[in-house]
Amino acid sequence: MSIELKFKYADTEMAVGLPRGASVRSMLPRPSGKIADWKDDLEKALDSPVGSGRLEDSVFPGESVAVLVPDVTRIWSRTWDYLPAVLERLRKAGIEDEDVRIINACGTHRRNRPEELELMLGREAYGKYRLSQNDPDGPMEYMGTTSLGTPVLLNAEAMACDRLVMLGGVVHHAMAGYGGGRKMVLPGISSRQTVKANHVWVLDPAKPGIRPGVGSALTKDNPLHHDMVEAASFARPTFIVNAATDAEGDFAGFYAGDWQKAWEQGCGKVDDMYCVDMAGRADFVLASCGGFPRDISVYQASKAFYNAWMAAKPGAKLVLFMEARDGGGGEEFFSWFRYPTIEEFHRALLADFTIAGYMAFLVYYIATVTDVTVVTGMEEALLDQMHVKFIRPDEAASKIPGMVSPGDDVLYMPEAAITLPVDTTTQSVQ
């Protein structure tokens, strides 16, 4: 008899049997955080905001209001469900529809297509309100320079408004600690120059690697986060509404009010749902991204790479099930793997930082400090560029058991993309 472990792969599930005597422990995401009546929860959050007055008491007739919304890459935040309630509160406060500007805070991401904007906003808001998208190379207003030297140039249309209302979702973020909150300003409505100056703080300047203090759920010593907060303060946000969603995509809570205090409560909810005690790092991590769409590309799988790596001892073996039917996930992502050494990659990224470049660097770096094998159907040439070993899906059941050495402490992570390992003895993810 063997210990059967199941792994989601694309739209299917695979089973791998380990010897009965193997030492296997599991790390599973917490149960659903779904709230019974999300509409009621939203109204309560808007009626009793955190650290501020109600939205309708914070704006006045005749004022112009910029409403920042996330782009289609944050579709999980379901903006279309709670934007109408925010717009209704503005109407009750005497704000005319023509004085509302909805701005797609897409940062340096591509402009969203009309059908994507309609999806994110909902049909009524999409056709009724003035709508624009952040152009990182377009008109900007210089707001000042942060303590870290980041020049803060923000969307001129947003800065011309009397009030700034920010919507979005809270989630763990491998660079900023958490998404949502201040990220609607930086990178959301920032210039390309501002975004690059901020994001480069994720890299260790002295040697190839990630700067200490940077990572998912980390904010205390995270310069990227603190720089974002300072930049956002220059914009003087009036009000925030952030949503937290569970692993099934259901609303788990709404956090409204002060742009920092309400967001921080949302971060706590995200930790409650997705942080799991790892009870020590493992010799061998067997993980799955969680199937489609979390394993649609290497770019999307990078979150699972990161989380699984956080549970592995230095030099440990890590096996990740990752279909990657779309390959890297974009031309730029794989173009970064052209550097033959991690040192050259690091120098190039410091000189010309991009998000796609960093996500590629993260995978490359993990592969240099961990014995990584991926179960995938990707082209061999691309896998060689990534410096990872590989097993074809039809070989997984026969080859993986032989990779486990006697005495290995094996950690099973079937939903690695949404499971963040935490060491509760130090209250740290590191």
C-alpha positions as a printed NumPy array, in Angstrom:
array([[  0.   ,   0.   ,   0.   ],
       [  1.129,   3.543,  -0.66 ],
       [  0.215,   7.049,   0.448],
       [ -1.825,   8.516,  -2.412],
       [ -1.473,  12.251,  -3.031],
       [ -3.629,  14.064,  -5.568],
       [ -2.544,  17.07 ,  -7.623],
       [ -4.615,  19.357,  -9.823],
       [ -3.057,  19.822, -13.241],
       [ -4.79 ,  22.046, -15.805],
       [ -8.386,  20.751, -15.919],
       [ -7.54 ,  17.301, -14.579],
       [ -6.258,  15.629, -11.418],
       [ -3.272,  13.32 , -11.066],
       [ -2.394,  10.846,  -8.331],
       [  1.073,   9.991,  -7.043],
       [  1.685,   7.174,  -4.578],
       [  4.524,   7.493,  -2.061],
       [  5.856,   4.548,  -0.021],
       [  3.746,   3.855,   3.063],
       [  6.709,   4.601,   5.328],
       [  7.292,   8.084,   3.909],
       [  6.973,  11.007,   6.317],
       [  4.31 ,  13.209,   4.714],
       [  2.539,  16.223,   6.152],
       [ -0.03 ,  18.389,   4.424],
       [ -0.447,  22.143,   4.114],
       [ -3.971,  23.006,   3.026],
       [ -5.721,  26.367,   2.644],
       [ -8.143,  27.296,   5.38 ],
       [-11.902,  26.714,   4.995],
       [-13.93 ,  29.205,   2.963],
       [-14.362,  32.675,   4.427],
       [-17.572,  33.323,   2.487],
       [-19.989,  35.753,   4.128],
       [-23.667,  34.825,   4.088],
       [-25.009,  38.143,   2.757],
       [-22.293,  40.201,   1.091],
       [-24.645,  43.045,   0.159],
       [-25.588,  43.513,   3.799],
       [-21.916,  43.309,   4.819],
       [-21.041,  45.98 ,   2.248],
       [-23.719,  48.367,   3.486],
       [-22.599,  47.875,   7.083],
       [-19.009,  48.657,   6.086],
       [-20.126,  51.838,   4.319],
       [-22.357,  52.854,   7.25 ],
       [-19.641,  52.239,   9.873],
       [-16.327,  53.029,   8.162],
       [-12.949,  52.424,   9.778],
       [-11.125,  55.562,  10.926],
       [-13.194,  58.072,   8.968],
       [-16.64 ,  59.504,   8.428],
       [-19.054,  57.99 ,   5.931],
       [-18.361,  58.625,   2.268],
       [-21.502,  60.739,   1.893],
       [-20.307,  62.929,   4.774],
       [-16.827,  63.35 ,   3.286],
       [-17.772,  64.861,  -0.092],
       [-19.858,  67.946,  -0.871],
       [-22.119,  69.177,  -3.689],
       [-20.2  ,  70.829,  -6.498],
       [-17.016,  68.835,  -5.885],
       [-15.443,  66.603,  -8.501],
       [-14.642,  63.018,  -7.488],
       [-12.156,  60.608,  -9.046],
       [-13.097,  56.97 ,  -8.419],
       [-10.129,  54.652,  -8.933],
       [-10.952,  51.085,  -9.951],
       [ -8.631,  48.098, -10.583],
       [ -8.005,  46.743, -14.064],
       [ -9.015,  43.396, -15.518],
       [ -5.975,  41.619, -14.024],
       [ -7.797,  42.03 , -10.705],
       [-11.057,  40.553, -11.941],
       [-11.255,  38.436,  -8.767],
       [-11.994,  41.64 ,  -6.796],
       [-15.452,  41.837,  -8.482],
       [-15.551,  45.639,  -8.611],
       [-18.814,  45.573, -10.566],
       [-20.622,  44.25 ,  -7.498],
       [-19.774,  47.092,  -5.096],
       [-19.118,  50.081,  -7.38 ],
       [-22.888,  50.802,  -7.675],
       [-23.195,  51.202,  -3.889],
       [-20.313,  53.692,  -3.866],
       [-21.792,  55.705,  -6.739],
       [-25.176,  55.749,  -5.011],
       [-23.592,  57.198,  -1.854],
       [-21.986,  59.936,  -3.956],
       [-25.377,  60.768,  -5.476],
       [-26.957,  60.977,  -2.026],
       [-24.224,  63.429,  -1.031],
       [-25.215,  65.709,  -3.901],
       [-22.41 ,  64.811,  -6.307],
       [-23.63 ,  65.143,  -9.891],
       [-22.96 ,  62.239, -12.236],
       [-21.005,  64.527, -14.572],
       [-18.65 ,  65.4  , -11.7  ],
       [-17.61 ,  61.764, -11.228],
       [-14.534,  60.5  , -13.089],
       [-13.968,  56.744, -13.075],
       [-10.298,  56.015, -13.715],
       [ -8.972,  52.56 , -14.514],
       [ -5.903,  52.466, -12.242],
       [ -3.981,  50.095, -14.489],
       [ -0.516,  51.451, -13.662],
       [  1.89 ,  50.309, -16.362],
       [ -0.351,  47.426, -17.479],
       [ -1.816,  47.499, -20.972],
       [ -4.969,  49.494, -21.579],
       [ -8.061,  47.389, -21.018],
       [-10.35 ,  46.638, -23.933],
       [-13.912,  48.069, -23.952],
       [-15.478,  44.711, -23.117],
       [-13.054,  44.289, -20.196],
       [-13.925,  47.722, -18.839],
       [-17.627,  46.973, -19.126],
       [-17.081,  43.722, -17.234],
       [-15.1  ,  45.38 , -14.428],
       [-17.497,  48.318, -13.977],
       [-20.835,  46.77 , -14.829],
       [-22.951,  47.795, -17.804],
       [-24.709,  50.752, -16.115],
       [-21.59 ,  52.479, -14.794],
       [-19.648,  51.776, -17.985],
       [-22.119,  53.638, -20.152],
       [-23.06 ,  56.402, -17.735],
       [-19.893,  57.947, -16.304],
       [-16.841,  59.634, -17.743],
       [-14.182,  56.927, -17.95 ],
       [-10.446,  57.032, -18.602],
       [ -7.442,  54.756, -18.161],
       [ -4.096,  55.558, -16.613],
       [ -1.436,  56.18 , -19.226],
       [  1.97 ,  55.862, -17.507],
       [  3.506,  57.953, -20.283],
       [  0.671,  60.501, -20.431],
       [ -0.096,  63.778, -18.603],
       [  1.1  ,  63.645, -14.998],
       [  1.319,  66.036, -12.07 ],
       [  4.494,  66.112,  -9.986],
       [  3.488,  65.727,  -6.321],
       [  6.908,  65.566,  -4.656],
       [  9.671,  63.075,  -3.931],
       [  9.541,  60.321,  -1.313],
       [ 12.12 ,  59.703,   1.407],
       [ 13.592,  56.939,  -0.763],
       [ 13.997,  59.321,  -3.679],
       [ 11.042,  58.201,  -5.789],
       [  9.689,  61.085,  -7.901],
       [  5.907,  60.933,  -7.521],
       [  4.177,  61.811, -10.785],
       [  0.463,  61.018, -10.694],
       [ -2.359,  60.986, -13.218],
       [ -3.206,  64.624, -13.961],
       [ -6.944,  63.999, -14.353],
       [ -7.17 ,  62.29 , -10.965],
       [ -5.145,  65.012,  -9.256],
       [ -7.374,  67.724, -10.753],
       [-10.381,  66.316,  -8.877],
       [-11.373,  67.559,  -5.434],
       [-11.765,  64.078,  -3.953],
       [-10.178,  60.674,  -4.501],
       [-12.068,  57.441,  -3.772],
       [-10.226,  54.121,  -4.164],
       [-11.782,  50.709,  -4.794],
       [-10.079,  47.346,  -5.103],
       [ -9.222,  44.058,  -3.469],
       [ -6.804,  42.926,  -0.778],
       [ -4.589,  39.917,  -1.465],
       [ -1.083,  38.723,  -0.645],
       [  1.512,  40.251,  -2.963],
       [  5.039,  38.868,  -3.422],
       [  6.541,  42.352,  -3.758],
       [  4.437,  44.832,  -1.779],
       [  3.32 ,  42.416,   0.948],
       [ -0.334,  42.957,   0.099],
       [ -2.31 ,  44.258,  -2.85 ],
       [ -5.   ,  46.894,  -2.563],
       [ -4.915,  50.091,  -0.528],
       [ -2.039,  52.382,  -1.443],
       [ -1.332,  50.384,  -4.606],
       [ -4.262,  52.093,  -6.306],
       [ -2.058,  55.206,  -6.352],
       [  1.335,  53.584,  -6.83 ],
       [  1.413,  51.904,  -9.3  ],
       [ -2.289,  52.456, -10.151],
       [ -2.236,  56.083, -11.333],
       [  1.524,  56.622, -11.421],
       [  3.951,  57.394, -14.225],
       [  6.259,  54.752, -15.616],
       [  9.205,  56.601, -14.054],
       [  7.549,  56.494, -10.624],
       [  6.683,  52.799, -10.868],
       [ 10.197,  51.786, -11.908],
       [ 11.826,  53.871,  -9.163],
       [  9.575,  52.226,  -6.567],
       [  9.562,  48.636,  -7.781],
       [ 13.337,  48.278,  -8.06 ],
       [ 13.418,  48.272,  -4.237],
       [ 12.316,  44.637,  -4.382],
       [ 15.831,  43.571,  -5.412],
       [ 18.814,  43.076,  -3.129],
       [ 21.267,  45.718,  -4.428],
       [ 24.356,  43.896,  -3.164],
       [ 23.876,  40.388,  -4.55 ],
       [ 21.44 ,  38.44 ,  -6.728],
       [ 18.296,  37.864,  -4.733],
       [ 15.291,  39.434,  -3.084],
       [ 15.83 ,  42.347,  -0.718],
       [ 15.408,  41.325,   2.952],
       [ 12.004,  42.411,   4.246],
       [ 10.294,  42.033,   0.859],
       [  7.707,  39.309,   0.277],
       [  4.111,  38.227,   0.719],
       [  2.541,  39.419,   4.   ],
       [  5.658,  41.476,   4.779],
       [  5.299,  45.226,   5.361],
       [  7.243,  46.149,   8.515],
       [ 10.688,  46.338,   6.877],
       [  9.508,  46.416,   3.274],
       [ 10.843,  49.573,   1.552],
       [  8.596,  49.02 ,  -1.468],
       [  5.51 ,  49.171,   0.768],
       [  6.647,  52.199,   2.766],
       [  7.5  ,  54.073,  -0.419],
       [  4.024,  53.305,  -1.787],
       [  2.374,  54.567,   1.393],
       [  4.321,  57.833,   1.271],
       [  3.511,  58.326,  -2.414],
       [ -0.188,  57.63 ,  -1.809],
       [ -0.255,  60.177,   1.015],
       [  0.703,  62.872,  -1.506],
       [ -2.585,  62.161,  -3.326],
       [ -4.641,  62.645,  -0.121],
       [ -7.224,  59.863,  -0.689],
       [-10.651,  60.646,   0.748],
       [-12.105,  57.155,   1.143],
       [-11.401,  53.523,   0.339],
       [-13.505,  50.42 ,  -0.225],
       [-11.506,  47.189,  -0.406],
       [-12.866,  43.668,  -0.707],
       [-11.344,  40.381,   0.431],
       [-12.285,  37.215,  -1.44 ],
       [-11.805,  33.586,  -0.468],
       [-10.252,  30.76 ,  -2.479],
       [-13.566,  30.115,  -4.248],
       [-13.873,  33.76 ,  -5.313],
       [-16.665,  34.587,  -2.85 ],
       [-16.63 ,  37.804,  -0.847],
       [-15.134,  37.305,   2.611],
       [-15.374,  40.905,   3.824],
       [-15.511,  44.603,   2.948],
       [-13.27 ,  47.248,   4.475],
       [-14.271,  50.88 ,   4.028],
       [-13.09 ,  54.204,   5.4  ],
       [ -9.598,  55.567,   5.97 ],
       [ -7.31 ,  54.452,   3.148],
       [ -4.724,  52.994,   5.52 ],
       [ -6.719,  51.803,   8.533],
       [ -9.492,  50.062,   6.588],
       [ -6.97 ,  48.44 ,   4.257],
       [ -4.957,  47.125,   7.222],
       [ -8.08 ,  45.38 ,   8.537],
       [ -8.486,  43.772,   5.134],
       [ -4.893,  42.553,   5.274],
       [ -5.661,  40.851,   8.573],
       [ -8.575,  39.014,   6.982],
       [ -6.364,  37.85 ,   4.102],
       [ -3.829,  36.484,   6.59 ],
       [ -6.588,  34.631,   8.438],
       [ -7.677,  32.931,   5.22 ],
       [ -4.405,  32.177,   3.451],
       [ -1.551,  32.012,   5.99 ],
       [ -0.917,  28.468,   7.226],
       [  1.596,  27.318,   9.853],
       [  4.318,  25.323,   8.128],
       [  5.657,  23.771,  11.364],
       [  9.184,  23.933,   9.981],
       [ 10.636,  23.875,   6.476],
       [ 10.662,  20.611,   4.538],
       [ 13.306,  18.515,   2.754],
       [ 10.939,  17.836,  -0.127],
       [  7.961,  19.97 ,  -1.201],
       [  5.365,  18.367,  -3.496],
       [  3.068,  21.099,  -4.756],
       [  0.43 ,  21.993,  -7.307],
       [ -0.576,  25.462,  -8.467],
       [ -4.162,  24.3  ,  -8.073],
       [ -4.92 ,  23.632, -11.729],
       [ -6.412,  25.945, -14.343],
       [ -6.313,  28.981, -14.448],
       [ -3.615,  29.204, -11.759],
       [ -1.231,  27.123, -13.886],
       [ -2.092,  28.622, -17.286],
       [  1.416,  30.125, -17.644],
       [  4.724,  30.293, -15.802],
       [  3.918,  33.927, -14.979],
       [  0.696,  32.888, -13.242],
       [  2.435,  29.918, -11.607],
       [  5.123,  32.152, -10.089],
       [  2.966,  32.686,  -6.987],
       [  2.87 ,  28.93 ,  -6.39 ],
       [  6.629,  28.761,  -7.042],
       [  7.156,  31.418,  -4.372],
       [  4.837,  29.886,  -1.765],
       [  6.249,  26.369,  -2.214],
       [  9.793,  27.723,  -1.997],
       [  8.961,  29.501,   1.274],
       [  8.218,  26.078,   2.799],
       [ 11.434,  24.452,   1.558],
       [ 14.756,  24.15 ,   3.35 ],
       [ 17.804,  25.642,   1.586],
       [ 18.772,  23.228,  -1.183],
       [ 15.587,  21.195,  -0.765],
       [ 13.805,  19.36 ,  -3.557],
       [ 10.693,  21.047,  -4.933],
       [  8.282,  19.481,  -7.422],
       [  5.55 ,  21.699,  -8.875],
       [  2.656,  20.541, -11.072],
       [  2.235,  23.296, -13.674],
       [  0.698,  22.825, -17.122],
       [  1.591,  26.29 , -18.524],
       [ -0.434,  25.89 , -21.723],
       [  0.345,  29.553, -22.515],
       [  4.07 ,  29.088, -21.93 ],
       [  5.658,  31.997, -20.102],
       [  2.576,  34.17 , -20.288],
       [  3.918,  36.854, -22.606],
       [  6.902,  37.55 , -24.831],
       [  8.645,  39.814, -22.345],
       [  8.541,  37.246, -19.537],
       [ 10.625,  34.633, -21.331],
       [ 12.899,  37.195, -22.962],
       [ 14.437,  37.768, -19.53 ],
       [ 15.698,  34.184, -19.366],
       [ 18.275,  35.018, -22.045],
       [ 20.847,  35.786, -19.35 ],
       [ 23.125,  32.776, -18.765],
       [ 23.8  ,  33.559, -15.091],
       [ 21.748,  34.884, -12.193],
       [ 24.36 ,  37.634, -11.702],
       [ 23.862,  38.973, -15.241],
       [ 20.088,  38.727, -14.874],
       [ 20.248,  40.667, -11.602],
       [ 22.378,  43.469, -13.069],
       [ 20.083,  43.834, -16.083],
       [ 16.953,  43.99 , -13.924],
       [ 18.488,  46.597, -11.615],
       [ 19.233,  48.72 , -14.678],
       [ 15.815,  48.366, -16.322],
       [ 13.222,  46.995, -13.914],
       [  9.899,  45.575, -15.131],
       [  7.253,  43.483, -13.374],
       [  7.509,  40.705, -15.95 ],
       [ 11.277,  40.754, -15.524],
       [ 10.986,  40.412, -11.764],
       [  8.538,  37.5  , -11.948],
       [ 10.973,  35.764, -14.314],
       [ 13.836,  36.587, -11.948],
       [ 11.896,  35.092,  -9.032],
       [ 11.529,  31.767, -10.853],
       [ 15.171,  31.849, -12.025],
       [ 16.427,  32.67 ,  -8.526],
       [ 14.384,  29.928,  -6.843],
       [ 15.784,  27.429,  -9.352],
       [ 19.355,  28.433,  -8.402],
       [ 18.881,  27.896,  -4.655],
       [ 16.455,  24.94 ,  -4.755],
       [ 16.393,  21.635,  -6.65 ],
       [ 13.327,  22.396,  -8.796],
       [ 11.439,  19.926, -10.988],
       [  8.235,  20.867, -12.786],
       [  5.571,  18.491, -14.052],
       [  4.579,  20.086, -17.338],
       [  4.078,  19.704, -21.055],
       [  6.106,  22.823, -21.882],
       [  8.767,  22.817, -24.583],
       [ 12.103,  21.451, -23.392],
       [ 14.011,  24.458, -24.759],
       [ 11.967,  26.845, -22.589],
       [ 12.466,  24.69 , -19.508],
       [ 16.217,  24.654, -20.098],
       [ 16.157,  28.461, -20.149],
       [ 14.428,  28.415, -16.764],
       [ 17.164,  26.152, -15.322],
       [ 14.614,  23.643, -14.011],
       [ 14.317,  19.894, -14.404],
       [ 11.093,  18.49 , -15.767],
       [  8.85 ,  15.439, -15.787],
       [  6.142,  14.855, -18.346],
       [  2.611,  14.416, -16.927],
       [  2.387,  10.75 , -17.939],
       [  5.651,  10.036, -16.095],
       [  4.8  ,  11.736, -12.79 ],
       [  3.292,   8.707, -11.04 ],
       [  6.297,   6.509, -11.842],
       [  9.152,   8.984, -11.385],
       [  8.247,  11.106,  -8.359],
       [  8.234,   8.285,  -5.744],
       [ 11.856,   7.499,  -6.601],
       [ 12.859,  11.108,  -5.924],
       [ 11.983,  10.791,  -2.227],
       [ 14.995,   9.806,  -0.128],
       [ 14.719,   7.773,   3.099],
       [ 14.183,  10.134,   6.003],
       [ 12.908,  13.015,   3.853],
       [ 10.346,  15.257,   5.512],
       [  7.818,  15.621,   2.67 ],
       [  5.389,  18.543,   2.574],
       [  2.274,  18.198,   0.404],
       [  0.821,  21.519,  -0.904],
       [ -2.118,  20.786,  -3.255],
       [ -3.129,  24.477,  -3.513],
       [  0.238,  26.236,  -3.379],
       [ -0.926,  29.39 ,  -5.184],
       [ -3.307,  30.239,  -2.335],
       [ -1.394,  28.816,   0.642],
       [  1.23 ,  31.067,   2.233],
       [  3.545,  29.196,   4.655],
       [  4.078,  30.984,   7.963],
       [  6.425,  30.138,  10.824],
       [  4.229,  30.86 ,  13.845],
       [  7.189,  30.602,  16.21 ],
       [  8.573,  33.811,  14.711],
       [  5.352,  35.224,  13.176],
       [  7.199,  35.442,   9.884],
       [  6.841,  34.035,   6.409],
       [ 10.615,  33.894,   6.079]])
